[in-house]
Amino acid sequence: MQQLIDWVLSVMESVGGPGIALAIFLENVFPPIPSEVVLPLAGFTAANGEYTIVEAIAWATLGSVTGALLLYGVGAVVGMDRLRLVAQKMPLVDVSDVDKADVWFSKHGSKAVFFGRLIPGIRSLISIPAGVDRMPMGRFFLMTLAGSALWNTALVSAGYALGSRYHLVEQYIDPISKVVYVVIIVTFLVWVGFLVRRSRRRSNDPDDHIDLEAGTDR
């Protein structure tokens, strides 16, 4: 982590604002790079006069949106049709599961993208299902811009205010991140358990199956 901090700091000091955008772009594409480290560090360097806090937030938001658009493109390339084909070949998973997820995202996608940008562990990956669902680009851009700007403003401002103690931001956010990761893991395990029980139920009841063509239970 210290090597990462040193690298980010050197980029920000040598390149300035575009260095922030680059670091946040990489944070979006490679989630292991934590924004709770990069953004407060950007605030700290702004406090040292490398650039203004407004510039730091603007460059960070540019990096966030650019990274999100790239992941949106990845999701769009995969597409719903390919996802359905994959679902047909996966054990336990039905095409109807993909269709239901598609219906849900079509109804709640805007909220998912906006609030997803505020949740560690989710903020980067939420762009992929948005691309798969082919959410209108204008709506995706606005929700991503709004959520990213809010997150970036909060963390850059915290780093700016704390100065050399910017690392305290990570200490406060890290427990929240861990809780989110636990929730994701538990949710995944519950979902797998549901799929296993459904598969066993259908094995015992031949009439309880999926009409793949219609994509509905019957």
Disulfide bonds with the S-S distance in Angstrom:
none
